[in-house]
Amino acid sequence: MFYWFARGLFAVYFRFFVNLKIDNPDRFPETGPVIVCANHISWFDPPLVSVVSRTKLHFMAKEELFGNAVSNAVMRGVNAFPVKRGTMDRKALRTSVKILREGGILCLFPEGTRQPPGEIGELTDGAAYLALRSGAPLLPVGICGRYTPFSGLRVRVGDLIHPDGQGMSEEDAADTGNDRRGRLRQLTEKLRQDMGVLAYGKTDRNTA
């Protein structure tokens, strides 16, 4: 209940006070497994993506946001779970794979941290790893504009990016060979390009 209550409050603010425009909302799936990947310009990005979605999302969030009882309850209430940034957090990965294998929709911000508007930062390969591990497609989303009142905000939903194959086995996921690294790089670069075009119309982060 808390998830939908919070989403409803943000929906009112975004639609009536920020002049939210959504391109291709029909591309946002109603069921998973899907990994939604958006660029990261503000703390308000997660609630914005939840408003664009027609169903409940799961969010991976930095563990510092779960630091006390109150913030932990709020984060859990909006369907978020913690991840240790800068490390291979196996618990967070297992949680992510479980969500996807149960048909859920996982929302990630692959840049890892907020970026200045107009730039797509370098992406971590976590989203691509989860796509190859679970077989779930990636859905690129571009956010452009400002969250200040009456400034205008636009969200563009892209086409699904399907990983090669049917997902990796436990043994394949643990493999560190050139083949896996190549697949990760290829999928991550495709995701970065699509996010860049959706958000700013260009793929080069230095000229976006």
C-alpha positions, 0 to 999 in steps of 0.5 A, spaced: 500 500 500 505 504 501 508 503 494 502 505 491 500 511 496 507 514 494 507 513 487 500 517 487 503 523 490 509 523 485 504 522 479 500 528 481 506 532 482 510 530 476 504 531 471 501 537 474 507 541 477 512 539 472 509 538 466 511 531 465 511 528 457 512 521 456 514 518 449 512 511 447 509 509 454 506 503 451 513 500 450 513 499 458 511 492 459 506 490 464 509 484 466 516 481 467 522 479 467 524 485 464 530 490 467 529 497 466 535 501 465 534 509 466 539 515 466 540 518 472 540 525 473 536 526 480 534 523 486 527 523 483 529 519 478 526 512 481 519 515 483 519 518 476 520 511 473 515 508 477 510 513 475 511 511 468 510 504 469 504 501 469 506 495 474 510 495 481 517 495 480 523 493 484 529 498 485 536 496 487 539 502 491 545 503 495 545 500 502 547 507 505 539 509 504 537 503 509 542 506 515 536 506 520 529 503 522 525 509 519 529 509 512 529 502 512 522 501 512 521 507 507 525 504 502 522 497 503 516 500 503 517 502 496 520 495 493 527 497 494 533 492 496 540 494 498 546 493 494 553 495 496 556 499 491 563 498 488 563 491 490 560 484 487 555 484 492 552 477 491 546 477 495 544 483 491 545 479 485 541 473 488 535 478 490 535 481 483 535 474 479 530 471 484 525 477 482 527 476 474 526 469 475 519 470 478 517 475 473 518 481 476 520 488 473 527 490 476 529 498 475 536 500 475 540 506 474 547 503 470 551 509 471 551 508 478 551 515 480 547 522 478 550 525 472 550 532 470 544 533 465 546 533 458 551 527 459 550 519 459 556 517 464 560 510 463 555 504 465 557 499 469 556 492 467 551 490 472 545 490 468 548 486 462 550 481 467 543 480 470 540 480 463 545 474 460 544 471 467 537 471 467 535 471 460 531 478 461 531 483 456 533 490 458 528 496 457 532 503 456 529 509 458 531 516 457 530 522 462 531 529 460 529 536 463 528 538 470 524 537 476 523 544 478 516 546 478 513 548 471 520 547 468 518 541 463 520 534 464 520 528 458 521 521 459 522 517 452 521 509 453 525 505 448 525 498 445 527 492 448 534 489 448 534 482 448 541 478 450 544 473 446 542 466 448 537 463 454 541 466 460 547 463 463 548 457 467 551 458 474 557 455 471 557 460 465 556 466 470 562 464 474 566 464 468 571 470 467 573 468 460 574 473 454 567 470 451 563 472 457 567 479 457 565 480 450 558 479 451 558 484 457 561 489 453 557 489 447 550 489 451 553 494 455 555 499 449 548 497 446 544 500 452 549 506 453 547 508 446 540 507 446 540 511 453 544 516 450 539 517 444 533 517 448 535 522 453 539 527 449 539 525 442 546 523 441 550 517 444 557 521 445 557 523 452 562 528 451 557 532 446 550 530 448 
